[in-house]
């Protein structure tokens, strides 16, 4: 089952510091919400797959992410609300998303989950918010393999002294 990756990265490919985002960009959060809740397949809810640390980094009032099937990768049992599914690995998560008849599947982090996902043949798109500057992150997005080509980009957006743009990469 094909899937996409959604990430926001700084110029050093940084995605987080001590388990949280290094920036708060309302435009990027809105883009993420719109992208992952858009009806890609009529009548089907999209799925978001994330690691345990990413799940725990979400503000409690936003857990689970509404209007999406939430799947959390964790080898250890974790207390999850009703409707949120746990998978021990990416294979199980993708199978659960398929069993739940998910629309589009999005991998939303963190670093090790992105590294696993981007190497898989089922990964066909990357939706990357490219944030200008190095934010001193301790967690990173993997190098984008050459099989992905930049197919679109937005005009740069400035917010709170930070400039970023939305970029789409597709597997060729």
Secondary structure, 3 states (H helix, E strand, C coil): CCEEEEEEECCCCEEEECCECCCCCHHHHHHHHHHHHCCCCCCCCCEEEEEHHHHHHCCHHHCCCCCCEEEEECCCCCCCCCCCEEECCHHHHHHHHHHCCCCCEEECCCHHHHHHHHCCCCEEEEEEEEECCCCCCCEECCCCCCCEEEEEECCCEEECCEEEEEEEEEEC
